Amino acid sequence: MSAGFNRTRNAGPVSTSLLLHRLETDKVFRVWLVAWLGGSMLGVVNGTARELFYKEQVGDLTAHHISTATLIALLGLYVSMLERRWPIPTRQAAFEIGAAWLVLTILFEFGFGHYVDGKTWPELLQNYNLAEGRVWVLVVIWMGVAPATIRLLHMSKG
């Protein structure tokens, strides 16, 4: 099977059965989808560290910036480790993995934030308000492009 989804000319949205088939037949896709959990745990640890260790000392907005940059760096290292262990075979597969990671990240960010952390929807959306210096959207974007970006970097080295 090719690294990408097998689509017909008149295919509609990707169906659940197609995704399940992909998970059954494409080991790299499956491994990287499960590996998203490690990235989400890095996010939780990063946020906990921000709240416990430096937010009071540097202020909320500065802590937000530090936390954003720190998580992007940690995720870059994590994705690099994954790429060395389970190389993504094609650019298309890398973008598909990134798209899946992006969707999972948004679902987790809002689901965990609202239902577990008890934040309101406006509070959660506040982290994406660029006009107020909130740059968390960079983490979400990075989750979407990191697999393809790191794959490209690894390919250029070797």
Residue pairs with C-beta under 8 A, 6 or more apart in sequence:
1 25
1 26
3 26
3 28
3 88
3 89
3 90
3 92
3 93
4 90
4 92
4 93
4 96
5 14
5 18
5 22
5 96
6 18
22 29
23 29
23 30
23 33
24 30
28 86
28 87
28 88
28 89
28 93
29 93
29 96
29 97
31 82
31 86
32 82
32 86
32 88
32 97
32 100
32 101
32 147
33 97
33 100
33 104
35 82
35 86
36 100
36 101
36 104
36 105
38 78
39 75
39 78
39 79
39 101
39 105
39 143
40 104
40 105
40 108
42 71
42 74
42 75
42 78
43 71
43 108
43 139
44 112
46 67
46 70
46 71
46 74
47 67
49 67
50 63
50 64
50 66
50 67
54 63
54 66
55 63
58 66
61 133
61 134
64 127
64 133
64 134
64 135
64 136
65 133
65 135
68 135
68 136
68 138
68 139
71 139
72 138
72 139
72 142
75 139
75 142
75 143
75 146
76 142
76 146
76 150
79 146
79 147
79 150
80 150
80 153
80 154
83 147
83 150
83 151
83 154
84 154
87 151
87 154
88 94
88 97
88 147
88 148
88 151
91 148
91 151
91 152
94 147
94 148
94 151
95 147
95 148
97 147
98 143
98 144
98 145
98 146
98 147
98 148
99 144
101 143
101 144
101 146
101 147
102 140
102 141
102 143
102 144
105 139
105 140
105 143
105 144
106 140
109 124
109 140
110 121
110 124
113 119
113 123
113 124
114 120
114 121
114 124
126 132
126 134
127 134
127 136
127 137
128 134
128 136
128 137
130 137
